[in-house]
Structure formats: C-alpha cells, structure tokens
C-alpha cells in the first residue's frame, strides 16, 4: 500500500479514510460502550486522531501499523458497537459493493500465510516458475466437474455392466409384497417416522379403522419397499471395487520410486517448497473427485447403520485432501490414500460374493480383508502417518495452525478406524465360534412377514390355544419353537394325546 501522510489522510472523507486504514467500514470515534473490543477501538481512534500508529510511526497506512494491531484488525475488522452508526453505509455505497468488500476481506483473512504455511514462509516463497510448480488452491475447483463426470461414468457402468453381470451370476431380487395404499399411514410414514411407537400405532389404527396388527404389517412392508434391492447393492459394490482397484494400483505406480514411500522422513525434506509433479496432481484429483462423487450420490446410495460415520468419514477425507493439497502436504497425503485403498480392495469383493451366495469364498475374503484392515489401519497408519506428522515434521518447522489442523483430521480418521475395527473383530470372533460368517452388522436387516406369524403364535398360546405349525417333527408338536420337546403331544386320528 502506498505511504500516505497524516495531512493527506485527514483531508479525506471518513469512508476513504476507513478504506485506506483497514479496507473496511471503520470511522474514528464510532465506538461506544457496547463495543465488545473497546481496547482495539481505542487503539484505532488514537492512531487516527493523533497520526501515530501503535508503534509511534507518523504514517498511518494499514501496512505500517504494528504487527499485533494489524492481525487484530484483520480478525476483528468491524466494531460491533459501531454497526448502528454505520448501518446506513451499505445503502449509500450500494449493498453489492459492500458485500464484495466483505467477501474480499474474508478471502484475504482466510488465505493468510500464517494459517497454511510454517513460520517464516509466505505465499511469495511459493510462487511458480516455468520449471517449478507448486500446489495452487484454485486447482481444487477441478475436482467438482471431475466428480460429476465420475457420477455419469458410474451410472453408465452400473446399467451397462454391473446389472447384466448380476443377472448372469445369479443375483436375484427378492419379491417383496407391497403395502396397500393408505393416505393416513403414508403421511405419517413420510412426515413423522418410519417406525411408530406403540401409542402411535394405536392412534393410527383408530384413525384408519384397522387392527393394530394390520397397521404394523403395513409399516413393515412399507419399510421393506424403501430398502435397496440386492442387485442395487451388487452394482454399487462392483463400482467401488473397480475404482479402488484402479486407485490403489495407480497410487503404487505413482509412489513406488518415490523416496518418502520407503523413508518417511523424506516427507518433510525441503518442506514446504516441494515441487508438484504431474503424476501426484492427477492422483490427488482422482481421489478427491471420487469422494466428492460419493457425497453427491449419498442420498441415493445404500444406507447402512453406520451412515452417520460414513458422512463424517467423507467430510474428514475431503477436508484432509483439500487442506493437504493447499498446504503442500502432498507426500504425507499420498501415503494416507494408498493405505486406505489397500483394505477397501478386499472389502468390496467380499460383499459381491456375499450377494452371490458364495459363502466359502465370502468367508475367506472377509478374513483376508480383516487382516489387511487391522494391520493397515491400526499398525501402519498410526506409525507411518500419525507419528510422522506429529513428531518428524517438528524436526523441520515449528508447529503452526496447519500442523494442528491436519493432525486433528488424521486423528478423526483414526477414531473411525477404531470404531470399524471393533465391528470387524466382533464378526471374526463370532466366525470362530459359529464356523460361519454372520451378516454384516452395518447392513439394514429386511423384515419378514414371518414376524407377524410369530406374533400370532404367541397370542394364541396366551389364550390357551395349541398352534400346530410346520415345525412339527415325527408327528410331535411343541408349543413354542424355542422350547425343548419335553411334554410332547402325539397326533392320532387328528387328536392330540399326551404321552
């Protein structure tokens, strides 16, 4: 900013003076006792009225104010107590110009080098040349159109390849009975909740003049109608398996000759002035675009019980990839992505064979996936990534905002790893006890009309009626399918005789 003398500065209009000093709506003497930063306002008023900055300079431009004052004005550029006196200012200059000025100031505050770069490094040190290229934040905008392209490719892949493949491999969708049209129940289902409580069932039964059992049956069938079909699950697993295979081997091809893959301290050699190679750029764009595409299709994908954890995972991954790119954490970011893709390459085919009812193949792949997941997420990831970013990085630079921010995101991912590891260990434990793999605990279990049949059995047994089910064996019946055959009745000429 050009140097401005106090005489020239004082002769300007208040608006012009405010623009010179802080590029915001600031006027001397506008602070009142309701201000939440009175000390800051007093410093500004003193500097503007006396011509002396906080460090005693006779020049008042914002660039020559003390560093502490400059940072505080950037963070708190507008006095809250002065808003009433300046409320008419946007209307004078125009709301559009005022909004542009606010957005520009926010943009400048957000991209302060203190947030993104280690102490002593500024954005001027990261300027590109003909031979040297550094990550530029604007490059991340390319991930949005690439993500939309991936969504289109996915739709084409699922329709042209995955669905026909599911038919050839014998994946059949279960025929589900449809719920009868009922405006009252449909309104409650769509606007209130999908699984009503007992009191709500009684109220709905009275409104529809139906038995409570039929209302329960309607909600059960309606929930099943919203559950994804087996072919949809198969198609989604095929798409993710295809991408993870491509992404994992792309990462290995990009990193196999990179020194930081073998010596993790190399992640920080020359940081942050580490040139961006084209292969690393496209690898980053591939991963970031994929996770953006998952966010775009989240409302339409198969929803499991860990749906909220999946949202947190996608958000943390996008923030981590984006921030690591802007702050030039490229090397550590590539290690994170390769480690994550390794186990996913085994998870998706496990789902595929499960949908195909290939039980032994599914169990074998799940055991391999469990081993790879637990080793990569609970052993390799903490040492290669967390320990690396937390300790090795401090050998090169002092901690700053970006250091803390990226470590927080990495720890969030690790907490999710621990959560999923607990589910996997529980399934493996039951596998060794039962000899077969139980259904994925994250999956949404489909309800059957057999639940209603069991309710009828219990109700009749309470009324003292013996119910002869298909569970009879050798002419004997049992009153409850879960009870041992102790007091059995023998069928003779259509009558039950006690033995």
Helices and strands as residue ranges (DSSP letters): H 6-10, H 14-22, H 38-50, G 62-64, H 67-75, G 80-82, H 89-93, H 95-110, H 113-116, G 123-126, G 137-141, H 142-157, I 158-162, H 163-168, H 183-191, H 198-208, H 212-226, H 230-255, G 259-261, G 264-268, H 278-296, H 307-326, H 330-355, H 359-375, I 376-380, H 381-381, I 382-387, H 388-390, G 392-395, H 401-434, H 450-462, E 476-477, E 489-492, E 495-498
